[in-house]
Amino acid sequence: MSILKCIAVDDEPLALGLVCAFIDKTPFLSLEGRYSSAVEALQYIQNQQADILFLDIQMPDLTGIELARILEKSGTRAPRIIFTTAFNQYALDGFRVDALDYLLKPFNYEEFLRAASRAQAYVELLQKASSAGPAEPKDEYLFLKVEYQLLRIAYDDILYMEGLKDYVKVHLKSDSKPVLSLTSLKALEEKLPVSKFMRVHRSFIVNLDKISAVTRNTIQIGTITIPVSDQYKEGFSQFLSKWM
């Protein structure tokens, strides 16, 4: 069992004390720091490593959402975030900054443990994926955040991806119902192997192995026709010359 290094941030002393007590009570969590200010927590994170950050949202000077955005852009290995807040209107913001979970105050230990267990499973899955080394083609996967869970989806199961305003629909061969994730096509494009996937439109990424027919301006995947926009025609034309 992995021991997760945790820090807790909340400007309310009672709320901070409760989270710290819950951390101390949980065998697979280790409390490495407690802060009443997000600014102080940021200084710690910049110099020390932590796995999980239990983070309040409404705080003076720097809010939890603002801290999460700073960490998201830092380019360093930042801790994964579990928000703790009394305001449920921030749930969507929590998704947008890729939070692992969202605990609505007042929460009890059972709810806390459920979120901590999800975090443990998430970290262990990432560790397993990073230590596996080069994978055989049949073992290649995309790890996708779906409703505070991390799903493992085989590349070969993906037909195409469709970008919406705040979400991406991942259309699968194995399921008629697409998987919905609060992320962007750009973020997924950076994760996918260019030998298998191609961005062909502002709203579409396709699995090259699933293309059944092409024209100069469209791609056919089964019964679905996907347009190729001018922005991506050069790369598509290079692929098309090899495909034809």
C-alpha positions as CSV (number, residue, x, y, z in Angstrom):
1,M,0.0,0.0,0.0
2,S,1.4,3.4,-1.0
3,I,1.7,6.1,1.6
4,L,0.5,9.4,0.2
5,K,2.2,12.6,1.4
6,C,-0.5,15.2,2.1
7,I,-0.8,18.8,2.9
8,A,-4.0,20.6,4.1
9,V,-4.9,24.2,3.5
10,D,-7.9,26.0,5.0
11,D,-8.2,29.5,6.6
12,E,-10.7,28.3,9.1
13,P,-8.9,26.7,12.1
14,L,-11.7,24.2,12.9
15,A,-12.0,23.0,9.4
16,L,-8.2,22.7,9.0
17,G,-8.0,20.8,12.3
18,L,-10.7,18.4,11.1
19,V,-9.0,17.6,7.8
20,C,-5.7,17.1,9.6
21,A,-7.3,14.8,12.1
22,F,-8.9,12.7,9.3
23,I,-5.5,12.5,7.6
24,D,-3.8,11.3,10.8
25,K,-6.6,8.7,11.2
26,T,-6.1,7.2,7.7
27,P,-3.3,4.6,7.5
28,F,-2.2,5.3,3.9
29,L,-2.0,9.1,4.4
30,S,0.8,11.1,5.9
31,L,0.4,14.7,6.9
32,E,3.4,16.7,5.8
33,G,2.1,20.2,6.3
34,R,-0.9,22.3,7.4
35,Y,-1.5,25.9,6.3
36,S,-4.1,28.6,6.8
37,S,-2.9,30.4,3.6
38,A,-2.7,29.2,0.0
39,V,0.3,31.5,-0.5
40,E,2.2,29.6,2.3
41,A,1.1,26.3,0.8
42,L,2.4,27.4,-2.6
43,Q,5.9,28.1,-1.1
44,Y,5.9,24.6,0.4
45,I,4.9,22.9,-2.9
46,Q,7.6,24.8,-4.8
47,N,10.2,23.3,-2.6
48,Q,8.8,20.0,-1.4
49,Q,7.0,17.1,-2.9
50,A,3.5,16.1,-1.9
51,D,1.0,13.7,-3.5
52,I,-2.4,15.1,-2.3
53,L,-3.4,18.6,-1.5
54,F,-6.6,19.0,0.6
55,L,-7.6,22.5,-0.4
56,D,-10.3,25.0,0.7
57,I,-11.6,27.3,-2.0
58,Q,-12.8,30.5,-0.4
59,M,-9.6,32.0,1.2
60,P,-8.2,35.6,1.3
61,D,-5.2,36.7,-0.8
62,L,-5.2,33.5,-3.0
63,T,-8.2,31.3,-3.5
64,G,-8.0,27.5,-3.8
65,I,-9.1,27.7,-7.5
66,E,-6.3,30.3,-8.2
67,L,-3.7,28.1,-6.5
68,A,-4.9,25.1,-8.5
69,R,-4.5,27.2,-11.8
70,I,-1.0,28.2,-10.8
71,L,0.0,24.6,-10.1
72,E,-1.6,23.5,-13.4
73,K,0.6,26.0,-15.3
74,S,3.8,25.4,-13.3
75,G,5.1,22.5,-15.3
76,T,6.4,20.8,-12.2
77,R,5.1,17.7,-10.5
78,A,2.3,19.2,-8.5
79,P,0.1,17.4,-5.9
80,R,-3.3,16.2,-7.0
81,I,-6.1,18.3,-5.4
82,I,-9.1,17.3,-3.3
83,F,-11.2,20.5,-2.8
84,T,-12.9,21.0,0.6
85,T,-15.5,23.8,0.5
86,A,-18.9,24.8,1.8
87,F,-20.0,26.1,-1.7
88,N,-21.2,23.6,-4.2
89,Q,-21.2,26.1,-7.1
90,Y,-17.5,25.6,-7.4
91,A,-17.9,21.9,-8.5
92,L,-17.5,22.8,-12.2
93,D,-14.4,24.9,-11.5
94,G,-13.0,21.9,-9.7
95,F,-13.4,19.8,-12.8
96,R,-11.8,22.4,-14.9
97,V,-8.6,22.5,-12.9
98,D,-8.5,18.7,-12.9
99,A,-9.2,18.1,-9.2
100,L,-9.4,14.5,-8.1
101,D,-12.4,15.1,-5.9
102,Y,-14.7,17.6,-4.2
103,L,-15.7,17.4,-0.6
104,L,-18.7,19.6,0.4
105,K,-18.6,20.9,4.0
106,P,-19.6,19.6,6.5
107,F,-18.4,16.2,5.5
108,N,-17.8,13.2,7.8
109,Y,-14.9,10.7,7.9
110,E,-16.7,8.2,5.7
111,E,-16.9,10.8,2.9
112,F,-13.3,11.8,3.5
113,L,-12.1,8.2,3.3
114,R,-14.0,7.6,0.1
115,A,-12.2,10.6,-1.5
116,A,-8.9,9.6,-0.1
117,S,-9.3,6.0,-1.3
118,R,-10.0,7.3,-4.8
119,A,-6.9,9.4,-4.6
120,Q,-4.8,6.4,-3.6
121,A,-6.2,4.3,-6.4
122,Y,-5.5,7.1,-8.9
123,V,-1.9,7.6,-7.7
124,E,-1.2,3.8,-7.7
125,L,-2.6,3.5,-11.2
126,L,-0.3,6.3,-12.5
127,Q,2.7,4.8,-10.7
128,K,1.9,1.4,-12.3
129,A,1.6,3.0,-15.7
130,S,4.8,4.9,-15.5
131,S,6.8,1.9,-14.2
132,A,5.5,-0.5,-16.7
133,G,8.0,0.6,-19.4
134,P,7.4,0.2,-23.1
135,A,4.1,-1.5,-23.7
136,E,3.1,-3.9,-26.5
137,P,0.6,-2.4,-28.9
138,K,-2.3,-4.4,-27.4
139,D,-1.4,-2.9,-24.0
140,E,-1.5,0.8,-25.0
141,Y,-4.0,2.9,-23.1
142,L,-5.2,6.4,-22.6
143,F,-5.9,7.4,-19.0
144,L,-8.9,9.6,-19.0
145,K,-10.5,11.6,-16.1
146,V,-14.2,10.9,-16.0
147,E,-16.3,12.1,-13.0
148,Y,-13.5,12.1,-10.5
149,Q,-12.4,8.7,-11.7
150,L,-9.4,7.7,-13.8
151,L,-10.5,5.4,-16.6
152,R,-8.1,3.3,-18.7
153,I,-9.2,3.1,-22.3
154,A,-7.4,1.1,-24.9
155,Y,-6.2,3.1,-27.9
156,D,-7.6,0.4,-30.2
157,D,-11.1,0.9,-28.6
158,I,-11.2,4.6,-29.6
159,L,-12.9,5.5,-32.9
160,Y,-12.7,9.3,-32.7
161,M,-12.9,12.2,-30.2
162,E,-15.3,15.1,-30.4
163,G,-14.6,18.4,-28.7
164,L,-17.5,20.3,-27.2
165,K,-17.4,23.6,-25.2
166,D,-16.1,22.3,-21.9
167,Y,-16.0,18.5,-22.6
168,V,-14.7,15.9,-24.9
169,K,-16.7,13.0,-26.1
170,V,-14.6,9.8,-26.7
171,H,-16.5,7.5,-29.1
172,L,-15.6,3.9,-28.6
173,K,-15.8,0.7,-30.7
174,S,-17.0,-1.3,-27.7
175,D,-19.8,1.0,-26.5
176,S,-22.4,3.0,-28.4
177,K,-22.5,5.5,-25.6
178,P,-19.5,7.9,-25.7
179,V,-17.3,8.6,-22.6
180,L,-17.6,12.2,-21.5
181,S,-14.6,14.0,-19.9
182,L,-14.1,17.5,-18.8
183,T,-11.0,18.3,-20.7
184,S,-9.9,19.8,-24.0
185,L,-9.0,18.2,-27.4
186,K,-5.7,20.1,-27.1
187,A,-4.9,18.4,-23.8
188,L,-5.7,14.9,-25.2
189,E,-3.9,15.6,-28.5
190,E,-0.7,16.1,-26.4
191,K,-1.1,12.7,-24.8
192,L,-1.9,10.6,-27.8
193,P,0.7,9.0,-30.1
194,V,0.9,10.8,-33.5
195,S,1.4,7.4,-35.2
196,K,-2.1,6.4,-34.2
197,F,-4.2,9.6,-33.9
198,M,-4.6,12.8,-35.9
199,R,-6.3,16.1,-35.3
200,V,-8.3,16.9,-38.4
201,H,-10.6,19.6,-37.2
202,R,-11.0,22.1,-34.4
203,S,-13.6,19.6,-33.0
204,F,-12.2,16.2,-34.0
205,I,-9.3,13.8,-33.4
206,V,-9.5,10.5,-35.3
207,N,-8.0,7.1,-34.8
208,L,-6.1,6.5,-38.0
209,D,-6.6,2.7,-37.8
210,K,-10.4,3.2,-37.8
211,I,-10.7,5.2,-41.0
212,S,-12.7,3.2,-43.6
213,A,-12.8,5.8,-46.4
214,V,-11.5,9.3,-47.3
215,T,-12.0,12.1,-49.7
216,R,-10.0,15.3,-49.9
217,N,-12.2,17.0,-47.3
218,T,-13.7,14.2,-45.2
219,I,-13.0,11.1,-43.3
220,Q,-15.4,8.2,-42.9
221,I,-15.3,6.0,-39.8
222,G,-18.1,3.5,-40.1
223,T,-21.2,5.4,-40.8
224,I,-19.8,8.7,-39.4
225,T,-18.5,11.4,-41.7
226,I,-15.9,13.8,-40.2
227,P,-14.9,17.0,-41.9
228,V,-11.2,18.0,-42.4
229,S,-10.8,21.7,-41.8
230,D,-8.4,24.0,-43.7
231,Q,-6.2,24.4,-40.6
232,Y,-5.3,20.6,-40.6
233,K,-5.4,19.9,-44.3
234,E,-1.6,19.9,-44.8
235,G,-1.0,17.1,-42.2
236,F,-4.0,15.2,-43.5
237,S,-2.8,15.5,-47.1
238,Q,0.6,13.9,-46.0
239,F,-1.3,11.1,-44.4
240,L,-3.6,10.8,-47.4
241,S,-0.7,10.4,-49.8
242,K,0.5,7.4,-47.9
243,W,-3.0,5.9,-47.3
244,M,-3.9,6.1,-51.0
